[in-house]
Amino acid sequence: MHVSIIGDGAMGVLFGSLLSAVCHTAVFSRNEERCRLRNSAGITVSGDERVFHPLFTSDKELMRQSDLVIIFVKSASTRQVLSEYGPFIADDAYVMTLQNGAGHLEELEGFFPASRIVIGVTEHNASLADECRVNHGGTGPTAIGMKDGEPPAWIPEILREASFETSVSGSVMRSVWRKLLTNSSLSTATALLMCPIDGLKGDAAFALVANLLREAVDAAECDGYSFSYGDVLSQLRAKVESSHGAYTSIYSDLRSGRRTEVDYISGYVAARGVAGGLAMAYQRAAVDIIHAKEGISSDC
């Protein structure tokens, strides 16, 4: 099988590297110098003694060979990337998103039939130590599914062969919502307070997490997915207590002066809650504040 990954950030490089051990894998990038460097040196993944050699390329024509295309760009860039790469994706290829947040299915449906779209969520996370080294910061399950039916068996099979614990879900959106509960509360709070995850240990800081989570759980209920607020809150408390200097991607984006994915996280949660008749005061305020912070120098 031929797999293409659009997006050469940490997660794209992680998945591209591990998948390259089991199938032909190409990671697409606009940065030709970075492609040359990575093709020459290969990729080292923390905790793994192997050096991986996925193909890094800017040649979109090579994408026509792909059986599966995985989208790993920042959520705000999805439409632009699909417009740019879509004409090079074969009519019988599957397109899968493992991006943060939600709302990607609707965007993909503007370009591809639902019968070719795979959506999913992964608990793996990664950061780039340098251009050719990836810190594999955390592992966990990956769940994938489709709007109707199931993806072909070879897709979860190659993910499992590449060491990604993968399940096929008939209700993958429930898995997406479960991750949204964490991202729209704990991760959003780290961006609002500009602190690491363990910086949320204080009573006042964790109260912010709790208020954001309360609204997110209610919004999920409006969308047809029920979660125990108390259980999730306890899990978040444990995560805060066990994290040591770990930063969320939304904090890192703000710190680096990049546009965040807040519209696909708290923005999505707020929109679903408002559609269900809820006020969503904390989530809506969080979106406004984070967008305001995007326009302020990280040195301030």
Wavefront OBJ file of the C-alpha trace (Angstrom):
o trace
v 0.000 0.000 0.000
v 1.037 3.600 -0.618
v 0.310 6.118 2.151
v 0.693 9.865 1.800
v 0.736 12.302 4.695
v -0.022 15.975 4.185
v 1.704 17.955 6.903
v 5.337 17.714 7.979
v 4.947 18.832 11.584
v 5.582 16.609 14.584
v 2.533 14.359 14.214
v 2.892 13.998 10.457
v 6.557 13.076 10.865
v 5.775 10.627 13.695
v 3.079 8.779 11.759
v 5.053 8.961 8.527
v 8.132 7.503 10.192
v 6.427 4.575 11.901
v 4.257 3.794 8.873
v 7.332 3.778 6.616
v 8.446 0.605 8.398
v 5.428 -1.299 7.055
v 4.441 0.372 3.769
v 5.557 2.933 1.199
v 5.064 6.294 2.881
v 5.521 9.838 1.575
v 5.271 12.989 3.697
v 4.410 16.097 1.696
v 5.917 19.479 2.483
v 6.365 22.851 0.794
v 9.856 23.181 2.285
v 12.241 21.583 -0.211
v 15.356 22.213 1.901
v 13.748 20.445 4.862
v 12.819 17.555 2.578
v 16.433 17.194 1.409
v 17.740 17.253 4.985
v 15.267 14.659 6.232
v 15.718 12.377 3.233
v 19.467 12.434 3.815
v 19.528 11.953 7.601
v 16.301 10.040 8.160
v 14.087 10.480 11.219
v 14.893 9.370 14.750
v 11.905 8.781 17.034
v 12.521 8.916 20.790
v 12.260 5.514 22.437
v 12.928 3.682 19.163
v 16.398 2.560 18.116
v 15.561 2.584 14.418
v 16.158 5.427 11.967
v 13.151 5.800 9.682
v 13.199 6.833 6.037
v 9.807 7.944 4.773
v 10.058 9.938 1.559
v 9.792 13.684 2.136
v 8.694 15.480 -1.009
v 7.052 18.563 -2.453
v 6.141 16.800 -5.715
v 2.346 16.557 -5.638
v 2.314 14.252 -8.669
v 3.576 11.450 -6.410
v 0.341 11.623 -4.445
v -1.549 10.062 -7.369
v -0.121 6.677 -6.314
v -1.678 6.853 -2.854
v -4.183 4.360 -1.496
v -4.578 6.421 1.695
v -3.965 10.118 2.330
v -3.735 11.236 5.975
v -4.319 14.898 6.802
v -2.067 16.221 9.573
v -2.050 19.972 8.986
v -3.279 22.579 11.445
v -7.064 22.675 11.362
v -7.272 26.259 10.132
v -5.312 25.263 7.004
v -7.518 22.305 6.049
v -9.576 23.941 3.294
v -6.556 25.554 1.667
v -4.612 22.289 1.741
v -7.521 20.290 0.320
v -7.894 22.790 -2.521
v -4.169 22.526 -3.252
v -3.723 18.756 -2.990
v -7.219 17.483 -3.820
v -6.691 17.367 -7.624
v -3.731 15.018 -7.105
v -5.617 12.472 -4.962
v -6.846 9.436 -6.923
v -10.590 8.858 -7.231
v -10.359 5.544 -5.381
v -8.044 6.719 -2.569
v -9.256 7.063 1.016
v -8.713 10.324 2.876
v -8.318 10.227 6.653
v -8.130 13.000 9.223
v -6.514 12.539 12.623
v -6.383 16.275 13.307
v -7.154 17.935 16.602
v -10.660 19.162 17.284
v -13.794 18.546 15.249
v -15.552 19.818 12.153
v -13.115 18.209 9.721
v -15.660 15.739 8.355
v -17.805 18.584 7.092
v -14.790 20.207 5.432
v -13.681 16.969 3.792
v -17.196 16.354 2.468
v -16.800 19.530 0.428
v -14.079 17.761 -1.567
v -14.664 13.992 -1.371
v -17.636 11.590 -1.123
v -18.371 10.286 2.376
v -17.603 6.757 1.157
v -13.904 7.731 0.905
v -13.570 9.731 4.141
v -12.176 8.173 7.324
v -12.283 10.211 10.522
v -10.444 9.430 13.697
v -8.825 10.528 16.895
v -5.491 9.529 18.393
v -4.024 9.835 21.863
v -0.471 9.864 20.506
v 1.361 13.154 20.739
v 4.721 14.352 19.547
v 7.023 17.338 19.302
v 10.054 18.043 17.123
v 13.373 18.041 18.972
v 14.952 19.228 15.718
v 14.272 18.754 12.021
v 15.229 15.070 12.110
v 14.282 13.992 15.651
v 10.798 13.496 17.043
v 9.951 13.303 20.720
v 7.170 10.735 20.989
v 5.641 12.329 24.059
v 2.673 10.078 24.688
v 0.874 7.028 23.401
v -2.639 5.673 23.628
v -5.474 4.328 21.520
v -6.380 5.501 18.049
v -10.017 5.143 16.946
v -11.161 5.455 13.333
v -14.485 5.156 11.565
v -16.668 6.432 8.760
v -19.947 8.279 8.507
v -21.603 5.168 7.109
v -20.061 1.721 7.299
v -16.481 0.853 8.183
v -13.145 1.614 6.555
v -11.491 -1.233 4.640
v -9.682 -3.669 6.925
v -6.233 -2.839 5.543
v -6.326 0.687 7.014
v -6.480 -0.311 10.705
v -4.166 -3.237 9.910
v -1.296 -1.079 8.666
v -1.757 1.314 11.598
v -1.501 -1.595 14.035
v 1.539 -3.007 12.215
v 3.141 0.425 12.648
v 2.589 0.196 16.450
v -0.532 2.376 16.639
v -3.123 0.607 18.807
v -6.146 1.094 16.544
v -9.821 0.259 16.854
v -12.638 0.680 14.348
v -15.612 2.431 15.893
v -19.199 2.545 14.700
v -19.481 5.784 16.694
v -16.128 7.437 16.155
v -17.633 10.837 16.910
v -18.021 9.744 20.523
v -14.231 9.273 20.620
v -13.781 12.667 18.982
v -16.031 14.231 21.624
v -14.152 12.529 24.446
v -10.914 14.133 23.297
v -12.743 17.436 22.803
v -13.747 17.380 26.463
v -10.081 17.395 27.446
v -8.910 19.837 24.807
v -11.701 22.377 25.335
v -11.189 22.419 29.102
v -7.662 21.516 30.173
v -5.856 22.550 26.962
v -7.908 25.714 26.559
v -7.172 26.657 30.165
v -3.401 26.351 29.605
v -3.714 28.797 26.695
v -5.805 31.242 28.701
v -3.350 31.142 31.614
v -0.202 30.565 29.511
v 1.033 27.767 31.729
v 2.064 24.108 31.487
v -0.477 21.423 32.329
v 0.780 21.091 35.893
v 0.321 24.841 36.286
v -3.409 24.077 36.635
v -2.972 22.406 40.044
v -4.125 25.434 42.045
v -7.755 25.626 43.141
v -8.586 28.742 41.108
v -6.869 27.444 37.967
v -8.529 24.049 38.177
v -11.899 25.722 38.805
v -11.514 27.264 35.340
v -10.919 23.782 33.903
v -14.029 22.524 35.725
v -16.249 25.331 34.389
v -15.052 24.815 30.830
v -15.606 21.066 31.160
v -19.126 21.497 32.532
v -20.135 23.379 29.396
v -18.362 20.895 27.124
v -20.161 17.924 28.696
v -23.484 19.732 28.270
v -22.673 20.514 24.623
v -21.808 16.857 23.982
v -25.188 15.913 25.441
v -26.857 18.282 22.956
v -24.987 16.467 20.195
v -26.236 13.083 21.425
v -23.196 11.922 23.425
v -23.475 11.455 27.191
v -20.458 11.583 29.500
v -20.097 11.567 33.269
v -18.897 15.023 34.272
v -17.493 13.713 37.545
v -15.560 10.873 35.907
v -13.999 13.115 33.276
v -13.147 15.775 35.841
v -11.372 13.176 37.989
v -9.386 12.015 34.951
v -8.367 15.589 34.187
v -7.299 16.141 37.801
v -5.119 13.031 37.569
v -3.608 14.264 34.307
v -2.771 17.625 35.848
v -1.190 15.998 38.892
v 0.899 13.574 36.834
v 2.153 16.049 34.230
v 5.544 17.623 34.804
v 6.357 20.602 32.631
v 4.263 19.336 29.709
v 2.728 21.931 27.400
v -0.341 21.668 25.189
v -0.247 22.369 21.467
v -2.590 25.344 21.785
v -0.273 26.943 24.364
v 2.735 26.224 22.137
v 1.016 27.822 19.138
v 0.342 30.999 21.119
v 3.855 31.062 22.519
v 5.323 30.686 19.029
v 3.095 33.357 17.505
v 1.127 30.879 15.412
v -2.593 30.830 14.802
v -4.246 28.323 17.132
v -6.858 25.636 16.478
v -9.266 27.100 19.043
v -12.088 27.418 16.484
v -12.010 23.639 16.027
v -11.845 22.968 19.767
v -13.665 25.409 22.046
v -15.221 27.082 18.997
v -16.782 23.808 17.877
v -17.948 22.971 21.414
v -19.498 26.426 21.838
v -21.282 26.213 18.482
v -22.817 22.814 19.268
v -23.945 24.019 22.694
v -25.455 27.229 21.345
v -27.298 25.206 18.686
v -28.792 23.230 21.582
v -29.951 26.376 23.363
v -27.083 26.703 25.863
v -25.323 29.959 26.724
v -21.756 28.538 26.643
v -20.369 31.656 28.348
v -16.988 30.198 29.322
v -16.297 28.500 25.984
v -17.320 31.532 23.928
v -15.228 33.852 26.093
v -12.279 31.468 25.786
v -12.446 31.623 21.984
v -12.555 35.430 22.019
v -9.671 35.728 24.497
v -7.434 33.254 22.660
v -8.055 34.999 19.332
v -7.161 38.285 21.021
v -3.961 36.723 22.370
v -3.050 35.564 18.853
v -2.640 39.227 17.948
v -0.410 40.041 20.910
v 3.357 39.448 20.892
v 4.379 36.429 22.988
v 6.970 38.718 24.589
v 4.264 40.777 26.260
l 1 2 3 4 5 6 7 8 9 10 11 12 13 14 15 16 17 18 19 20 21 22 23 24 25 26 27 28 29 30 31 32 33 34 35 36 37 38 39 40 41 42 43 44 45 46 47 48 49 50 51 52 53 54 55 56 57 58 59 60 61 62 63 64 65 66 67 68 69 70 71 72 73 74 75 76 77 78 79 80 81 82 83 84 85 86 87 88 89 90 91 92 93 94 95 96 97 98 99 100 101 102 103 104 105 106 107 108 109 110 111 112 113 114 115 116 117 118 119 120 121 122 123 124 125 126 127 128 129 130 131 132 133 134 135 136 137 138 139 140 141 142 143 144 145 146 147 148 149 150 151 152 153 154 155 156 157 158 159 160 161 162 163 164 165 166 167 168 169 170 171 172 173 174 175 176 177 178 179 180 181 182 183 184 185 186 187 188 189 190 191 192 193 194 195 196 197 198 199 200 201 202 203 204 205 206 207 208 209 210 211 212 213 214 215 216 217 218 219 220 221 222 223 224 225 226 227 228 229 230 231 232 233 234 235 236 237 238 239 240 241 242 243 244 245 246 247 248 249 250 251 252 253 254 255 256 257 258 259 260 261 262 263 264 265 266 267 268 269 270 271 272 273 274 275 276 277 278 279 280 281 282 283 284 285 286 287 288 289 290 291 292 293 294 295 296 297 298 299 300
